[in-house]
């Protein structure tokens, strides 16, 4: 592979003040340990889909297989806005040549696992996945994805490093197979 390994990362983990309350969740174990060997590409679904900073907190509600993204206080449904952005973004990311993504845990857009989805009675069940994370998994089933807090553990970090190093972009695999048949 030519050039540095490019890793997408939730912008708040880079220290960007993009969270709903204008804060960040800087993760120095990622930027210090990985920033020197990888090119980190910040992504914030909420800001990139047009939501302001600060903004009302959001959560996932309803069917765990097709949850709705809803603001907590006013109940505004932002699902269609986010899903439209997700569809555009995964197409754009095909050209970004990322070898992996590090996502913010517990985020209604980026959470990969055990995310709370609130039911009509207000009780959360922990079976969900964020809307952007779900779009990534659907569009790039082989792309290494991980939640940022998991990278604090050395063995998990080493495993992710191996996966992103070994990852082959679909375009590279296609070119290689076409070249092999000549």
C-alpha positions in Angstrom: 0.0 0.0 0.0 1.3 3.4 -0.9 1.4 6.2 1.7 0.5 6.2 5.3 -2.3 4.0 6.8 -5.4 6.2 6.9 -7.8 5.7 9.8 -11.1 7.4 10.2 -11.8 8.5 13.7 -14.7 10.2 15.5 -13.6 13.9 15.6 -14.5 14.3 19.3 -11.8 11.6 20.0 -9.2 13.8 18.2 -10.1 16.7 20.6 -12.4 18.6 18.3 -15.2 20.4 20.2 -18.0 18.9 18.2 -20.1 17.2 20.9 -23.7 18.2 21.6 -22.6 20.4 24.5 -19.6 21.9 22.6 -17.0 19.7 24.4 -14.8 16.9 23.1 -13.7 13.5 24.3 -10.0 13.7 23.4 -8.4 10.3 23.6 -4.7 10.8 24.0 -4.1 7.0 24.0 -5.2 7.2 20.4 -3.7 10.5 19.2 -0.4 10.0 21.0 0.1 6.3 20.3 -1.4 6.1 16.8 -1.2 9.7 15.4 2.5 9.3 14.6 2.1 6.1 12.5 -1.3 6.6 11.0 -3.0 9.5 9.2 -6.1 10.2 11.4 -9.1 11.5 9.4 -11.7 13.1 11.7 -15.4 12.5 11.1 -18.4 13.9 13.0 -21.7 12.6 11.7 -23.8 15.1 13.7 -21.9 18.2 12.5 -21.4 16.9 9.0 -25.1 16.2 8.5 -25.8 19.9 9.4 -26.5 19.9 13.1 -25.2 22.8 15.2 -22.8 23.0 18.1 -24.2 23.1 20.7 -27.3 21.0 20.0 -29.9 19.2 21.9 -28.8 15.7 23.1 -30.1 12.8 21.0 -30.8 9.1 21.6 -32.1 6.1 19.7 -35.7 5.0 20.2 -38.0 2.3 19.0 -37.3 -0.8 17.1 -33.7 -2.0 17.8 -33.4 -3.2 14.2 -34.5 0.2 12.8 -34.2 2.8 15.6 -35.1 6.4 15.2 -32.7 9.2 16.1 -34.7 11.6 18.3 -33.8 14.7 20.4 -34.2 14.0 24.1 -36.1 17.2 25.1 -38.2 18.2 22.2 -38.7 14.8 20.5 -37.5 16.0 17.0 -36.9 13.0 14.8 -33.6 13.4 12.9 -33.4 9.9 11.5 -34.0 10.8 7.8 -31.4 13.6 7.9 -28.8 11.3 9.5 -29.5 8.3 7.2 -29.3 10.5 4.1 -25.9 11.8 5.2 -24.8 8.3 6.0 -25.7 7.1 2.5 -23.6 10.0 1.0 -20.8 9.5 3.4 -20.2 5.8 2.9 -20.0 6.5 -0.9 -17.5 9.3 -0.2 -15.4 7.1 2.1 -14.9 4.6 -0.8 -12.5 7.1 -2.2 -10.9 8.0 1.1 -9.0 4.7 1.2 -9.4 4.2 4.9 -7.9 1.1 6.5 -10.1 1.2 9.6 -12.3 3.4 11.8 -12.2 4.3 15.4 -15.7 5.3 16.7 -17.0 7.0 19.8 -18.7 4.5 22.1 -22.2 5.2 23.4 -22.9 7.6 20.6 -26.3 7.4 18.8 -24.5 7.8 15.5 -21.1 6.0 16.1 -21.7 3.4 18.9 -20.8 0.0 17.7 -22.3 -2.2 20.3 -24.4 -2.4 23.5 -25.9 1.0 22.7 -29.1 1.9 24.6 -32.3 2.1 22.5 -35.2 3.5 24.4 -38.6 1.8 24.2 -42.0 3.5 24.4 -42.1 3.0 28.2 -38.8 4.9 28.5 -36.8 1.8 29.4 -33.6 1.3 27.4 -32.5 -2.0 26.1 -28.8 -2.4 25.3 -28.8 -4.0 21.9 -28.3 -1.2 19.6 -25.8 0.3 17.2 -25.4 3.9 16.1 -26.8 4.9 12.7 -23.5 5.7 11.1 -21.8 2.6 12.6 -24.6 0.5 11.1 -24.2 2.2 7.7 -20.4 1.5 7.8 -20.9 -2.2 8.7 -23.4 -2.6 5.9 -21.3 -0.9 3.3 -17.8 -2.0 4.4 -18.4 -5.4 6.0 -14.6 -6.2 6.1 -13.3 -2.8 7.2 -11.9 -3.0 10.7 -14.0 -0.9 13.1 -13.5 -0.4 16.9 -14.8 1.8 19.6 -12.1 4.2 21.0 -12.3 3.2 24.6 -11.3 -0.4 23.6 -8.0 0.8 22.3 -6.8 1.5 25.9 -6.1 -2.2 26.2 -2.7 -3.1 24.7 -3.8 -6.5 23.3 -6.9 -5.0 21.7 -4.8 -2.2 20.2 -2.3 -4.7 18.8 -5.1 -6.7 17.3 -6.6 -3.6 15.6 -3.2 -2.5 14.4 -2.7 -5.9 12.7 -6.2 -5.8 11.2 -5.7 -2.3 9.7 -2.2 -3.2 8.4 -3.6 -6.3 6.7 -6.7 -4.7 5.3 -6.9 -4.5 1.6 -9.1 -1.9 0.0 -11.7 -3.3 -2.4 -10.2 -1.2 -5.2 -6.7 -2.7 -4.6 -8.1 -6.3 -4.5 -9.9 -5.7 -7.8 -6.8 -4.2 -9.5 -4.6 -7.1 -8.2 -7.0 -9.8 -9.4 -7.3 -8.0 -12.8 -3.5 -7.8 -13.0 -3.1 -11.4 -12.1 -5.3 -12.5 -15.0 -3.3 -10.8 -17.6 
